[in-house]
Amino acid sequence: MASNTDKIAARKAIQQAHAERVRLRRERETQLEQLAVQVGASLAAGHRALAEAEAAAGHALNQMIEQHGLGVREVQEWCAVQLTPREIARLRRAADR
């Protein structure tokens, strides 16, 4: 039969092991939370940068069409990128935001 001293030592070892598991779990959760915040912040910055770039492109498209009188086909030729009429319209609307 185990003595009280043995039971106390066993209980202490179990409590220490449990405390270490809790500490490691909290540390992991803190790291995961920090990484999740980094993901969210990076995506938000990327969305903001994309919106700004699209607004700038839309502004330039508006100038090409309104100030210089180009049609959509001419804009497509000048830009030398694959812009559909639908994409040109979307970018022009982005400039208004």
VOPAPA-481109 format. One record per atom (N, C-alpha, C): chain; atom name; x, z, y. Coordinates in steps of 0.02 Angstrom, whole numbers. Example, Ala and Ser with C-alpha at 12.3 -4.5 7.8 and 13.67 -1.06 7.14 Angstrom:
% residues 2
R chaine atome      X      Z      Y
R      A     N    660    390   -284
R      A    CA    615    390   -225
R      A     C    660    390   -165
R      A     N    642    354   -112
R      A    CA    684    357    -53
R      A     C    645    394      2
***
This chain:
% residues 97
R chaine atome      X      Z      Y
R      A     N     42      0    -58
R      A    CA      0      0      0
R      A     C     45      0     62
R      A     N     24    -39    112
R      A    CA     63    -46    174
R      A     C     57     17    216
R      A     N    112     35    245
R      A    CA    112     93    288
R      A     C     85     74    357
R      A     N     68    124    396
R      A    CA     45    112    464
R      A     C     98     77    505
R      A     N    160     92    495
R      A    CA    215     60    531
R      A     C    216    -14    515
R      A     N    206    -31    451
R      A    CA    205   -102    432
R      A     C    145   -138    463
R      A     N     88   -105    464
R      A    CA     28   -135    495
R      A     C     37   -145    570
R      A     N     67    -98    602
R      A    CA     79   -103    674
R      A     C    127   -160    688
R      A     N    180   -166    648
R      A    CA    229   -220    657
R      A     C    196   -288    644
R      A     N    155   -291    592
R      A    CA    121   -354    576
R      A     C     72   -373    632
R      A     N     35   -324    657
R      A    CA    -12   -337    711
R      A     C     24   -361    774
R      A     N     81   -330    788
R      A    CA    120   -349    847
R      A     C    147   -420    839
R      A     N    170   -438    781
R      A    CA    196   -505    769
R      A     C    140   -557    776
R      A     N     82   -541    749
R      A    CA     24   -587    754
R      A     C      3   -595    827
R      A     N      1   -540    865
R      A    CA    -18   -544    935
R      A     C     33   -584    975
R      A     N     96   -577    960
R      A    CA    148   -615    995
R      A     C    143   -689    978
R      A     N    130   -705    916
R      A    CA    122   -775    896
R      A     C     61   -805    930
R      A     N      8   -766    933
R      A    CA    -53   -790    966
R      A     C    -41   -800   1041
R      A     N     -6   -754   1072
R      A    CA      9   -759   1144
R      A     C     52   -821   1157
R      A     N     99   -836   1112
R      A    CA    141   -895   1120
R      A     C     99   -959   1112
R      A     N     53   -960   1065
R      A    CA      9  -1019   1057
R      A     C    -34  -1028   1119
R      A     N    -60   -976   1147
R      A    CA   -100   -979   1208
R      A     C    -58  -1004   1266
R      A     N      4   -979   1272
R      A    CA     48  -1000   1325
R      A     C     64  -1075   1319
R      A     N     79  -1097   1259
R      A    CA     94  -1168   1248
R      A     C     33  -1212   1263
R      A     N    -25  -1189   1243
R      A    CA    -87  -1226   1256
R      A     C   -100  -1231   1331
R      A     N    -91  -1177   1367
R      A    CA   -100  -1178   1440
R      A     C    -49  -1224   1474
R      A     N     13  -1220   1450
R      A    CA     66  -1263   1478
R      A     C     48  -1337   1467
R      A     N     25  -1352   1407
R      A    CA      6  -1422   1391
R      A     C    -53  -1444   1435
R      A     N   -103  -1401   1443
R      A    CA   -160  -1418   1484
R      A     C   -140  -1428   1557
R      A     N    -94  -1387   1582
R      A    CA    -69  -1395   1650
R      A     C    -34  -1462   1658
R      A     N      8  -1480   1609
R      A    CA     42  -1544   1611
R      A     C     -7  -1602   1609
R      A     N    -58  -1597   1564
R      A    CA   -108  -1650   1559
R      A     C   -149  -1656   1623
R      A     N   -164  -1600   1654
R      A    CA   -201  -1601   1717
R      A     C   -160  -1636   1772
R      A     N    -96  -1621   1775
R      A    CA    -52  -1652   1824
R      A     C    -47  -1727   1812
R      A     N    -42  -1747   1750
R      A    CA    -39  -1818   1734
R      A     C   -105  -1853   1750
R      A     N   -160  -1820   1736
R      A    CA   -226  -1850   1752
R      A     C   -234  -1859   1828
R      A     N   -210  -1811   1866
R      A    CA   -212  -1816   1940
R      A     C   -169  -1875   1962
R      A     N   -111  -1882   1931
R      A    CA    -66  -1938   1947
R      A     C    -99  -2005   1932
R      A     N   -133  -2009   1875
R      A    CA   -168  -2071   1858
R      A     C   -221  -2086   1910
R      A     N   -262  -2036   1926
R      A    CA   -315  -2047   1975
R      A     C   -289  -2066   2044
R      A     N   -237  -2033   2066
R      A    CA   -209  -2047   2132
R      A     C   -178  -2117   2133
R      A     N   -143  -2135   2079
R      A    CA   -112  -2201   2076
R      A     C   -165  -2256   2077
R      A     N   -217  -2246   2038
R      A    CA   -270  -2297   2037
R      A     C   -306  -2302   2104
R      A     N   -318  -2245   2136
R      A    CA   -349  -2246   2202
R      A     C   -305  -2283   2252
R      A     N   -241  -2270   2250
R      A    CA   -195  -2304   2296
R      A     C   -194  -2379   2281
R      A     N   -195  -2396   2218
R      A    CA   -197  -2467   2199
R      A     C   -260  -2502   2222
R      A     N   -317  -2468   2214
R      A    CA   -380  -2496   2237
R      A     C   -381  -2505   2312
R      A     N   -354  -2455   2347
R      A    CA   -351  -2459   2420
R      A     C   -305  -2516   2442
R      A     N   -248  -2523   2409
R      A    CA   -201  -2577   2426
R      A     C   -232  -2645   2411
R      A     N   -267  -2650   2355
R      A    CA   -299  -2713   2338
R      A     C   -354  -2730   2389
R      A     N   -393  -2680   2409
R      A    CA   -446  -2692   2458
R      A     C   -415  -2714   2525
R      A     N   -360  -2684   2544
R      A    CA   -327  -2703   2607
R      A     C   -299  -2774   2602
R      A     N   -269  -2791   2545
R      A    CA   -242  -2858   2536
R      A     C   -297  -2911   2536
R      A     N   -352  -2895   2503
R      A    CA   -408  -2943   2502
R      A     C   -439  -2950   2571
R      A     N   -444  -2895   2608
R      A    CA   -471  -2900   2676
R      A     C   -425  -2942   2720
R      A     N   -359  -2935   2713
R      A    CA   -312  -2975   2752
R      A     C   -318  -3049   2733
R      A     N   -324  -3063   2669
R      A    CA   -333  -3132   2646
R      A     C   -398  -3160   2673
R      A     N   -450  -3120   2671
R      A    CA   -515  -3143   2696
R      A     C   -513  -3157   2771
R      A     N   -477  -3115   2807
R      A    CA   -469  -3126   2879
R      A     C   -434  -3193   2893
R      A     N   -381  -3206   2855
R      A    CA   -345  -3269   2863
R      A     C   -390  -3328   2844
R      A     N   -428  -3321   2791
R      A    CA   -475  -3374   2772
R      A     C   -526  -3387   2827
R      A     N   -552  -3333   2855
R      A    CA   -600  -3340   2910
R      A     C   -569  -3379   2968
R      A     N   -508  -3365   2985
R      A    CA   -475  -3400   3039
R      A     C   -466  -3474   3022
R      A     N   -447  -3488   2960
R      A    CA   -438  -3558   2939
R      A     C   -504  -3597   2945
R      A     N   -558  -3564   2928
R      A    CA   -623  -3598   2927
R      A     C   -655  -3599   2996
R      A     N   -655  -3542   3030
R      A    CA   -690  -3536   3093
R      A     C   -650  -3563   3152
R      A     N   -586  -3546   3156
R      A    CA   -546  -3566   3214
R      A     C   -517  -3636   3206
R      A     N   -502  -3654   3144
R      A    CA   -469  -3718   3134
R      A     C   -515  -3770   3102
R      A     N   -576  -3750   3088
R      A    CA   -627  -3797   3065
R      A     C   -615  -3827   2995
R      A     N   -578  -3792   2953
R      A    CA   -566  -3818   2886
R      A     C   -627  -3806   2842
R      A     N   -637  -3851   2795
R      A    CA   -687  -3841   2744
R      A     C   -656  -3805   2684
R      A     N   -699  -3786   2638
R      A    CA   -676  -3748   2580
R      A     C   -624  -3788   2540
R      A     N   -635  -3852   2530
R      A    CA   -587  -3892   2492
R      A     C   -519  -3896   2528
R      A     N   -521  -3901   2594
R      A    CA   -458  -3902   2631
R      A     C   -422  -3835   2626
R      A     N   -460  -3782   2629
R      A    CA   -431  -3715   2621
R      A     C   -397  -3710   2553
R      A     N   -431  -3735   2502
R      A    CA   -402  -3734   2434
R      A     C   -336  -3773   2432
R      A     N   -334  -3829   2465
R      A    CA   -273  -3869   2466
R      A     C   -217  -3834   2503
R      A     N   -233  -3805   2561
R      A    CA   -182  -3771   2602
R      A     C   -155  -3709   2566
R      A     N   -197  -3673   2533
R      A    CA   -175  -3610   2502
R      A     C   -135  -3621   2439
R      A     N   -143  -3677   2407
R      A    CA   -104  -3694   2347
R      A     C   -107  -3641   2292
R      A     N   -161  -3604   2291
R      A    CA   -175  -3557   2237
R      A     C   -244  -3573   2209
R      A     N   -258  -3550   2152
R      A    CA   -322  -3564   2121
R      A     C   -378  -3522   2151
R      A     N   -404  -3544   2207
R      A    CA   -460  -3510   2240
R      A     C   -523  -3552   2229
R      A     N   -572  -3521   2200
R      A    CA   -636  -3556   2193
R      A     C   -676  -3545   2257
R      A     N   -726  -3587   2269
R      A    CA   -769  -3575   2327
R      A     C   -800  -3505   2325
R      A     N   -817  -3483   2266
R      A    CA   -847  -3416   2259
R      A     C   -797  -3362   2280
R      A     N   -734  -3370   2259
R      A    CA   -682  -3322   2276
R      A     C   -667  -3322   2351
R      A     N   -668  -3381   2380
R      A    CA   -658  -3386   2453
R      A     C   -713  -3349   2489
R      A     N   -775  -3357   2467
R      A    CA   -832  -3323   2498
R      A     C   -824  -3247   2490
R      A     N   -804  -3225   2431
R      A    CA   -796  -3153   2419
R      A     C   -742  -3124   2463
R      A     N   -686  -3159   2469
R      A    CA   -632  -3134   2511
R      A     C   -651  -3133   2585
R      A     N   -689  -3182   2606
R      A    CA   -712  -3183   2676
R      A     C   -758  -3124   2689
R      A     N   -800  -3107   2641
R      A    CA   -843  -3048   2649
R      A     C   -801  -2984   2650
R      A     N   -747  -2982   2612
R      A    CA   -703  -2923   2610
R      A     C   -673  -2910   2679
R      A     N   -663  -2963   2719
R      A    CA   -635  -2955   2786
R      A     C   -684  -2920   2833
R      A     N   -748  -2923   2816
R      A    CA   -799  -2893   2859
R      A     C   -808  -2818   2846
R      A     N   -777  -2793   2795
R      A    CA   -786  -2721   2778
R      A     C   -741  -2677   2818
***
